[in-house]
């Protein structure tokens, strides 16, 4: 009879862990695998440039009164 209760793992609890068939990847390479990439290359630079332009316009229109 097939066990249909998926919460009961009694059939595999006592089994030994499977042996690795290949060497483990070093942590440095594994971390690089999930590193973010710049999908919108240069977009961040454009945002910074636009922000600087707006800040300059704001500062010119609103001089500090001392």
PyMOL Python script that loads the backbone (N, CA, C, O; Angstrom):
from pymol import cmd

cmd.read_pdbstr("""\
ATOM      1  N   UNK A   1       0.836  -1.173   0.000  1.00  0.00           N
ATOM      2  CA  UNK A   1       0.000   0.000   0.000  1.00  0.00           C
ATOM      3  C   UNK A   1       0.893   1.255   0.000  1.00  0.00           C
ATOM      4  O   UNK A   1       1.881   1.305   0.733  1.00  0.00           O
ATOM      5  N   UNK A   2       0.558   2.249  -0.803  1.00  0.00           N
ATOM      6  CA  UNK A   2       1.322   3.491  -0.912  1.00  0.00           C
ATOM      7  C   UNK A   2       0.888   4.438   0.203  1.00  0.00           C
ATOM      8  O   UNK A   2      -0.302   4.633   0.451  1.00  0.00           O
ATOM      9  N   UNK A   3       1.872   5.013   0.857  1.00  0.00           N
ATOM     10  CA  UNK A   3       1.595   5.964   1.930  1.00  0.00           C
ATOM     11  C   UNK A   3       1.203   7.296   1.304  1.00  0.00           C
ATOM     12  O   UNK A   3       2.030   7.930   0.649  1.00  0.00           O
ATOM     13  N   UNK A   4      -0.034   7.732   1.489  1.00  0.00           N
ATOM     14  CA  UNK A   4      -0.505   8.993   0.914  1.00  0.00           C
ATOM     15  C   UNK A   4      -0.392  10.154   1.886  1.00  0.00           C
ATOM     16  O   UNK A   4      -0.678  11.294   1.518  1.00  0.00           O
ATOM     17  N   UNK A   5       0.020   9.889   3.123  1.00  0.00           N
ATOM     18  CA  UNK A   5       0.222  10.952   4.098  1.00  0.00           C
ATOM     19  C   UNK A   5       1.610  11.549   3.866  1.00  0.00           C
ATOM     20  O   UNK A   5       2.616  10.940   4.230  1.00  0.00           O
ATOM     21  N   UNK A   6       1.667  12.728   3.265  1.00  0.00           N
ATOM     22  CA  UNK A   6       2.949  13.340   2.902  1.00  0.00           C
ATOM     23  C   UNK A   6       3.682  13.931   4.099  1.00  0.00           C
ATOM     24  O   UNK A   6       4.847  14.312   3.980  1.00  0.00           O
ATOM     25  N   UNK A   7       3.025  14.013   5.240  1.00  0.00           N
ATOM     26  CA  UNK A   7       3.671  14.530   6.438  1.00  0.00           C
ATOM     27  C   UNK A   7       4.440  13.444   7.182  1.00  0.00           C
ATOM     28  O   UNK A   7       5.166  13.740   8.130  1.00  0.00           O
ATOM     29  N   UNK A   8       4.290  12.208   6.768  1.00  0.00           N
ATOM     30  CA  UNK A   8       4.937  11.084   7.436  1.00  0.00           C
ATOM     31  C   UNK A   8       6.148  10.659   6.609  1.00  0.00           C
ATOM     32  O   UNK A   8       5.993  10.088   5.529  1.00  0.00           O
ATOM     33  N   UNK A   9       7.341  10.932   7.106  1.00  0.00           N
ATOM     34  CA  UNK A   9       8.567  10.595   6.387  1.00  0.00           C
ATOM     35  C   UNK A   9       9.258   9.387   7.001  1.00  0.00           C
ATOM     36  O   UNK A   9      10.472   9.229   6.878  1.00  0.00           O
ATOM     37  N   UNK A  10       8.493   8.548   7.653  1.00  0.00           N
ATOM     38  CA  UNK A  10       9.079   7.410   8.350  1.00  0.00           C
ATOM     39  C   UNK A  10       9.809   6.465   7.398  1.00  0.00           C
ATOM     40  O   UNK A  10      10.693   5.728   7.835  1.00  0.00           O
ATOM     41  N   UNK A  11       9.467   6.467   6.123  1.00  0.00           N
ATOM     42  CA  UNK A  11      10.135   5.581   5.165  1.00  0.00           C
ATOM     43  C   UNK A  11      11.540   6.061   4.808  1.00  0.00           C
ATOM     44  O   UNK A  11      12.340   5.277   4.298  1.00  0.00           O
ATOM     45  N   UNK A  12      11.859   7.332   5.064  1.00  0.00           N
ATOM     46  CA  UNK A  12      13.192   7.843   4.699  1.00  0.00           C
ATOM     47  C   UNK A  12      13.987   8.367   5.887  1.00  0.00           C
ATOM     48  O   UNK A  12      15.163   8.699   5.738  1.00  0.00           O
ATOM     49  N   UNK A  13      13.370   8.447   7.061  1.00  0.00           N
ATOM     50  CA  UNK A  13      14.041   9.024   8.228  1.00  0.00           C
ATOM     51  C   UNK A  13      15.364   8.335   8.538  1.00  0.00           C
ATOM     52  O   UNK A  13      16.342   9.022   8.833  1.00  0.00           O
ATOM     53  N   UNK A  14      15.434   7.039   8.486  1.00  0.00           N
ATOM     54  CA  UNK A  14      16.647   6.329   8.878  1.00  0.00           C
ATOM     55  C   UNK A  14      17.660   6.148   7.766  1.00  0.00           C
ATOM     56  O   UNK A  14      18.717   5.564   8.007  1.00  0.00           O
ATOM     57  N   UNK A  15      17.386   6.623   6.560  1.00  0.00           N
ATOM     58  CA  UNK A  15      18.313   6.427   5.443  1.00  0.00           C
ATOM     59  C   UNK A  15      19.536   7.327   5.583  1.00  0.00           C
ATOM     60  O   UNK A  15      19.423   8.452   6.070  1.00  0.00           O
ATOM     61  N   UNK A  16      20.712   6.838   5.158  1.00  0.00           N
ATOM     62  CA  UNK A  16      21.913   7.686   5.202  1.00  0.00           C
ATOM     63  C   UNK A  16      21.838   8.747   4.102  1.00  0.00           C
ATOM     64  O   UNK A  16      21.153   8.579   3.093  1.00  0.00           O
ATOM     65  N   UNK A  17      22.555   9.833   4.327  1.00  0.00           N
ATOM     66  CA  UNK A  17      22.592  10.891   3.301  1.00  0.00           C
ATOM     67  C   UNK A  17      23.283  10.368   2.049  1.00  0.00           C
ATOM     68  O   UNK A  17      24.230   9.589   2.152  1.00  0.00           O
ATOM     69  N   UNK A  18      22.831  10.777   0.876  1.00  0.00           N
ATOM     70  CA  UNK A  18      23.494  10.328  -0.352  1.00  0.00           C
ATOM     71  C   UNK A  18      24.908  10.902  -0.458  1.00  0.00           C
ATOM     72  O   UNK A  18      25.166  12.005   0.023  1.00  0.00           O
ATOM     73  N   UNK A  19      25.807  10.170  -1.074  1.00  0.00           N
ATOM     74  CA  UNK A  19      27.186  10.626  -1.284  1.00  0.00           C
ATOM     75  C   UNK A  19      27.209  11.652  -2.417  1.00  0.00           C
ATOM     76  O   UNK A  19      26.449  11.551  -3.381  1.00  0.00           O
ATOM     77  N   UNK A  20      28.098  12.644  -2.281  1.00  0.00           N
ATOM     78  CA  UNK A  20      28.237  13.646  -3.342  1.00  0.00           C
ATOM     79  C   UNK A  20      28.965  13.027  -4.524  1.00  0.00           C
ATOM     80  O   UNK A  20      29.966  12.330  -4.357  1.00  0.00           O
ATOM     81  N   UNK A  21      28.452  13.288  -5.719  1.00  0.00           N
ATOM     82  CA  UNK A  21      29.085  12.740  -6.910  1.00  0.00           C
ATOM     83  C   UNK A  21      30.062  13.728  -7.548  1.00  0.00           C
ATOM     84  O   UNK A  21      30.761  13.384  -8.501  1.00  0.00           O
ATOM     85  N   UNK A  22      30.110  14.940  -7.030  1.00  0.00           N
ATOM     86  CA  UNK A  22      31.019  15.959  -7.562  1.00  0.00           C
ATOM     87  C   UNK A  22      31.534  16.803  -6.410  1.00  0.00           C
ATOM     88  O   UNK A  22      30.895  16.860  -5.360  1.00  0.00           O
ATOM     89  N   UNK A  23      32.679  17.461  -6.583  1.00  0.00           N
ATOM     90  CA  UNK A  23      33.218  18.289  -5.501  1.00  0.00           C
ATOM     91  C   UNK A  23      32.313  19.504  -5.246  1.00  0.00           C
ATOM     92  O   UNK A  23      31.653  20.005  -6.157  1.00  0.00           O
ATOM     93  N   UNK A  24      32.298  19.956  -4.008  1.00  0.00           N
ATOM     94  CA  UNK A  24      31.491  21.123  -3.665  1.00  0.00           C
ATOM     95  C   UNK A  24      32.085  22.386  -4.270  1.00  0.00           C
ATOM     96  O   UNK A  24      33.302  22.514  -4.411  1.00  0.00           O
ATOM     97  N   UNK A  25      31.205  23.315  -4.625  1.00  0.00           N
ATOM     98  CA  UNK A  25      31.636  24.602  -5.159  1.00  0.00           C
ATOM     99  C   UNK A  25      32.116  25.469  -3.999  1.00  0.00           C
ATOM    100  O   UNK A  25      31.455  25.524  -2.962  1.00  0.00           O
ATOM    101  N   UNK A  26      33.259  26.149  -4.154  1.00  0.00           N
ATOM    102  CA  UNK A  26      33.732  27.038  -3.094  1.00  0.00           C
ATOM    103  C   UNK A  26      32.708  28.144  -2.810  1.00  0.00           C
ATOM    104  O   UNK A  26      31.987  28.580  -3.707  1.00  0.00           O
ATOM    105  N   UNK A  27      32.655  28.588  -1.553  1.00  0.00           N
ATOM    106  CA  UNK A  27      31.683  29.609  -1.175  1.00  0.00           C
ATOM    107  C   UNK A  27      31.834  30.882  -2.006  1.00  0.00           C
ATOM    108  O   UNK A  27      30.834  31.515  -2.347  1.00  0.00           O
ATOM    109  N   UNK A  28      33.052  31.261  -2.331  1.00  0.00           N
ATOM    110  CA  UNK A  28      33.257  32.500  -3.095  1.00  0.00           C
ATOM    111  C   UNK A  28      32.606  32.414  -4.469  1.00  0.00           C
ATOM    112  O   UNK A  28      32.019  33.387  -4.941  1.00  0.00           O
ATOM    113  N   UNK A  29      32.705  31.265  -5.104  1.00  0.00           N
ATOM    114  CA  UNK A  29      32.070  31.097  -6.416  1.00  0.00           C
ATOM    115  C   UNK A  29      30.557  30.961  -6.273  1.00  0.00           C
ATOM    116  O   UNK A  29      29.801  31.442  -7.117  1.00  0.00           O
ATOM    117  N   UNK A  30      30.122  30.307  -5.205  1.00  0.00           N
ATOM    118  CA  UNK A  30      28.697  30.124  -4.996  1.00  0.00           C
ATOM    119  C   UNK A  30      28.033  31.474  -4.747  1.00  0.00           C
ATOM    120  O   UNK A  30      26.941  31.733  -5.252  1.00  0.00           O
ATOM    121  N   UNK A  31      28.688  32.330  -3.973  1.00  0.00           N
ATOM    122  CA  UNK A  31      28.144  33.653  -3.694  1.00  0.00           C
ATOM    123  C   UNK A  31      28.087  34.484  -4.975  1.00  0.00           C
ATOM    124  O   UNK A  31      27.118  35.210  -5.195  1.00  0.00           O
ATOM    125  N   UNK A  32      29.099  34.388  -5.809  1.00  0.00           N
ATOM    126  CA  UNK A  32      29.120  35.153  -7.057  1.00  0.00           C
ATOM    127  C   UNK A  32      27.996  34.722  -7.983  1.00  0.00           C
ATOM    128  O   UNK A  32      27.520  35.517  -8.793  1.00  0.00           O
ATOM    129  N   UNK A  33      27.579  33.503  -7.874  1.00  0.00           N
ATOM    130  CA  UNK A  33      26.507  32.988  -8.722  1.00  0.00           C
ATOM    131  C   UNK A  33      25.208  33.757  -8.476  1.00  0.00           C
ATOM    132  O   UNK A  33      24.399  33.917  -9.389  1.00  0.00           O
ATOM    133  N   UNK A  34      25.008  34.235  -7.245  1.00  0.00           N
ATOM    134  CA  UNK A  34      23.783  34.921  -6.908  1.00  0.00           C
ATOM    135  C   UNK A  34      23.955  36.430  -6.794  1.00  0.00           C
ATOM    136  O   UNK A  34      23.031  37.125  -6.372  1.00  0.00           O
ATOM    137  N   UNK A  35      25.111  36.941  -7.161  1.00  0.00           N
ATOM    138  CA  UNK A  35      25.342  38.384  -7.102  1.00  0.00           C
ATOM    139  C   UNK A  35      24.448  39.088  -8.114  1.00  0.00           C
ATOM    140  O   UNK A  35      24.162  38.565  -9.191  1.00  0.00           O
ATOM    141  N   UNK A  36      24.021  40.270  -7.743  1.00  0.00           N
ATOM    142  CA  UNK A  36      23.152  41.004  -8.660  1.00  0.00           C
ATOM    143  C   UNK A  36      23.956  41.492  -9.863  1.00  0.00           C
ATOM    144  O   UNK A  36      25.175  41.648  -9.790  1.00  0.00           O
ATOM    145  N   UNK A  37      23.275  41.723 -10.938  1.00  0.00           N
ATOM    146  CA  UNK A  37      23.920  42.259 -12.123  1.00  0.00           C
ATOM    147  C   UNK A  37      23.187  43.534 -12.503  1.00  0.00           C
ATOM    148  O   UNK A  37      22.043  43.749 -12.103  1.00  0.00           O
ATOM    149  N   UNK A  38      23.850  44.370 -13.273  1.00  0.00           N
ATOM    150  CA  UNK A  38      23.284  45.654 -13.661  1.00  0.00           C
ATOM    151  C   UNK A  38      22.497  45.473 -14.953  1.00  0.00           C
ATOM    152  O   UNK A  38      23.035  45.638 -16.048  1.00  0.00           O
ATOM    153  N   UNK A  39      21.220  45.131 -14.815  1.00  0.00           N
ATOM    154  CA  UNK A  39      20.388  44.900 -15.986  1.00  0.00           C
ATOM    155  C   UNK A  39      20.177  46.185 -16.777  1.00  0.00           C
ATOM    156  O   UNK A  39      20.073  46.161 -18.003  1.00  0.00           O
ATOM    157  N   UNK A  40      20.115  47.289 -16.073  1.00  0.00           N
ATOM    158  CA  UNK A  40      19.933  48.585 -16.728  1.00  0.00           C
ATOM    159  C   UNK A  40      21.239  49.361 -16.601  1.00  0.00           C
ATOM    160  O   UNK A  40      21.324  50.350 -15.872  1.00  0.00           O
ATOM    161  N   UNK A  41      22.235  48.901 -17.312  1.00  0.00           N
ATOM    162  CA  UNK A  41      23.576  49.458 -17.204  1.00  0.00           C
ATOM    163  C   UNK A  41      23.568  50.955 -17.502  1.00  0.00           C
ATOM    164  O   UNK A  41      23.097  51.389 -18.554  1.00  0.00           O
ATOM    165  N   UNK A  42      24.089  51.726 -16.572  1.00  0.00           N
ATOM    166  CA  UNK A  42      24.170  53.171 -16.741  1.00  0.00           C
ATOM    167  C   UNK A  42      22.950  53.926 -16.242  1.00  0.00           C
ATOM    168  O   UNK A  42      22.984  55.153 -16.150  1.00  0.00           O
ATOM    169  N   UNK A  43      21.870  53.218 -15.916  1.00  0.00           N
ATOM    170  CA  UNK A  43      20.648  53.879 -15.470  1.00  0.00           C
ATOM    171  C   UNK A  43      20.861  54.595 -14.140  1.00  0.00           C
ATOM    172  O   UNK A  43      20.362  55.702 -13.941  1.00  0.00           O
ATOM    173  N   UNK A  44      21.597  53.970 -13.237  1.00  0.00           N
ATOM    174  CA  UNK A  44      21.880  54.603 -11.951  1.00  0.00           C
ATOM    175  C   UNK A  44      22.628  55.910 -12.111  1.00  0.00           C
ATOM    176  O   UNK A  44      22.367  56.872 -11.388  1.00  0.00           O
ATOM    177  N   UNK A  45      23.565  55.951 -13.060  1.00  0.00           N
ATOM    178  CA  UNK A  45      24.318  57.184 -13.331  1.00  0.00           C
ATOM    179  C   UNK A  45      23.387  58.280 -13.841  1.00  0.00           C
ATOM    180  O   UNK A  45      23.528  59.444 -13.464  1.00  0.00           O
ATOM    181  N   UNK A  46      22.435  57.909 -14.700  1.00  0.00           N
ATOM    182  CA  UNK A  46      21.477  58.883 -15.227  1.00  0.00           C
ATOM    183  C   UNK A  46      20.599  59.445 -14.114  1.00  0.00           C
ATOM    184  O   UNK A  46      20.298  60.638 -14.096  1.00  0.00           O
ATOM    185  N   UNK A  47      20.191  58.587 -13.191  1.00  0.00           N
ATOM    186  CA  UNK A  47      19.363  59.044 -12.073  1.00  0.00           C
ATOM    187  C   UNK A  47      20.147  60.023 -11.202  1.00  0.00           C
ATOM    188  O   UNK A  47      19.620  61.060 -10.802  1.00  0.00           O
ATOM    189  N   UNK A  48      21.408  59.693 -10.909  1.00  0.00           N
ATOM    190  CA  UNK A  48      22.237  60.592 -10.104  1.00  0.00           C
ATOM    191  C   UNK A  48      22.436  61.935 -10.799  1.00  0.00           C
ATOM    192  O   UNK A  48      22.387  62.983 -10.154  1.00  0.00           O
ATOM    193  N   UNK A  49      22.658  61.906 -12.105  1.00  0.00           N
ATOM    194  CA  UNK A  49      22.862  63.140 -12.864  1.00  0.00           C
ATOM    195  C   UNK A  49      21.596  63.994 -12.851  1.00  0.00           C
ATOM    196  O   UNK A  49      21.662  65.208 -12.659  1.00  0.00           O
ATOM    197  N   UNK A  50      20.448  63.357 -13.057  1.00  0.00           N
ATOM    198  CA  UNK A  50      19.179  64.088 -13.040  1.00  0.00           C
ATOM    199  C   UNK A  50      18.905  64.673 -11.667  1.00  0.00           C
ATOM    200  O   UNK A  50      18.438  65.807 -11.559  1.00  0.00           O
ATOM    201  N   UNK A  51      19.189  63.915 -10.619  1.00  0.00           N
ATOM    202  CA  UNK A  51      19.000  64.408  -9.253  1.00  0.00           C
ATOM    203  C   UNK A  51      19.888  65.623  -8.992  1.00  0.00           C
ATOM    204  O   UNK A  51      19.451  66.589  -8.366  1.00  0.00           O
ATOM    205  N   UNK A  52      21.117  65.578  -9.463  1.00  0.00           N
ATOM    206  CA  UNK A  52      22.036  66.702  -9.276  1.00  0.00           C
ATOM    207  C   UNK A  52      21.532  67.934 -10.026  1.00  0.00           C
ATOM    208  O   UNK A  52      21.632  69.050  -9.516  1.00  0.00           O
ATOM    209  N   UNK A  53      20.994  67.742 -11.228  1.00  0.00           N
ATOM    210  CA  UNK A  53      20.448  68.867 -12.005  1.00  0.00           C
ATOM    211  C   UNK A  53      19.257  69.490 -11.280  1.00  0.00           C
ATOM    212  O   UNK A  53      19.152  70.713 -11.192  1.00  0.00           O
ATOM    213  N   UNK A  54      18.367  68.657 -10.767  1.00  0.00           N
ATOM    214  CA  UNK A  54      17.200  69.164 -10.047  1.00  0.00           C
ATOM    215  C   UNK A  54      17.616  69.875  -8.767  1.00  0.00           C
ATOM    216  O   UNK A  54      17.041  70.907  -8.419  1.00  0.00           O
ATOM    217  N   UNK A  55      18.600  69.342  -8.068  1.00  0.00           N
ATOM    218  CA  UNK A  55      19.082  69.981  -6.842  1.00  0.00           C
ATOM    219  C   UNK A  55      19.688  71.346  -7.165  1.00  0.00           C
ATOM    220  O   UNK A  55      19.477  72.311  -6.431  1.00  0.00           O
ATOM    221  N   UNK A  56      20.438  71.425  -8.260  1.00  0.00           N
ATOM    222  CA  UNK A  56      21.043  72.698  -8.651  1.00  0.00           C
ATOM    223  C   UNK A  56      19.962  73.721  -8.992  1.00  0.00           C
ATOM    224  O   UNK A  56      20.064  74.886  -8.606  1.00  0.00           O
ATOM    225  N   UNK A  57      18.923  73.288  -9.718  1.00  0.00           N
ATOM    226  CA  UNK A  57      17.816  74.201 -10.055  1.00  0.00           C
ATOM    227  C   UNK A  57      17.078  74.651  -8.794  1.00  0.00           C
ATOM    228  O   UNK A  57      16.714  75.820  -8.660  1.00  0.00           O
ATOM    229  N   UNK A  58      16.863  73.715  -7.876  1.00  0.00           N
ATOM    230  CA  UNK A  58      16.173  74.055  -6.626  1.00  0.00           C
ATOM    231  C   UNK A  58      16.990  75.071  -5.824  1.00  0.00           C
ATOM    232  O   UNK A  58      16.452  76.052  -5.311  1.00  0.00           O
ATOM    233  N   UNK A  59      18.301  74.818  -5.727  1.00  0.00           N
ATOM    234  CA  UNK A  59      19.176  75.714  -4.980  1.00  0.00           C
ATOM    235  C   UNK A  59      19.213  77.105  -5.621  1.00  0.00           C
ATOM    236  O   UNK A  59      19.265  78.106  -4.907  1.00  0.00           O
ATOM    237  N   UNK A  60      19.186  77.182  -6.957  1.00  0.00           N
ATOM    238  CA  UNK A  60      19.206  78.465  -7.655  1.00  0.00           C
ATOM    239  C   UNK A  60      17.892  79.216  -7.430  1.00  0.00           C
ATOM    240  O   UNK A  60      17.887  80.440  -7.305  1.00  0.00           O
ATOM    241  N   UNK A  61      16.782  78.480  -7.379  1.00  0.00           N
ATOM    242  CA  UNK A  61      15.477  79.126  -7.196  1.00  0.00           C
ATOM    243  C   UNK A  61      15.196  79.469  -5.741  1.00  0.00           C
ATOM    244  O   UNK A  61      14.349  80.316  -5.458  1.00  0.00           O
ATOM    245  N   UNK A  62      15.893  78.827  -4.822  1.00  0.00           N
ATOM    246  CA  UNK A  62      15.652  79.030  -3.387  1.00  0.00           C
ATOM    247  C   UNK A  62      16.970  79.320  -2.664  1.00  0.00           C
ATOM    248  O   UNK A  62      17.476  78.476  -1.924  1.00  0.00           O
ATOM    249  N   UNK A  63      17.524  80.528  -2.883  1.00  0.00           N
ATOM    250  CA  UNK A  63      18.797  80.834  -2.218  1.00  0.00           C
ATOM    251  C   UNK A  63      18.590  80.931  -0.695  1.00  0.00           C
ATOM    252  O   UNK A  63      17.546  81.365  -0.209  1.00  0.00           O
ATOM    253  N   UNK A  64      19.599  80.520   0.002  1.00  0.00           N
ATOM    254  CA  UNK A  64      19.548  80.595   1.458  1.00  0.00           C
ATOM    255  C   UNK A  64      19.682  82.033   1.899  1.00  0.00           C
ATOM    256  O   UNK A  64      20.585  82.750   1.467  1.00  0.00           O
ATOM    257  N   UNK A  65      18.776  82.446   2.764  1.00  0.00           N
ATOM    258  CA  UNK A  65      18.889  83.804   3.298  1.00  0.00           C
ATOM    259  C   UNK A  65      19.563  83.721   4.653  1.00  0.00           C
ATOM    260  O   UNK A  65      19.102  83.011   5.547  1.00  0.00           O
ATOM    261  N   UNK A  66      20.655  84.449   4.797  1.00  0.00           N
ATOM    262  CA  UNK A  66      21.424  84.396   6.047  1.00  0.00           C
ATOM    263  C   UNK A  66      21.232  85.632   6.843  1.00  0.00           C
ATOM    264  O   UNK A  66      21.802  85.764   7.926  1.00  0.00           O
TER     265      UNK A  66
END
""", "prot")
cmd.dss("prot")
cmd.show_as("cartoon", "prot")
cmd.util.cbc("prot")
cmd.orient("prot")
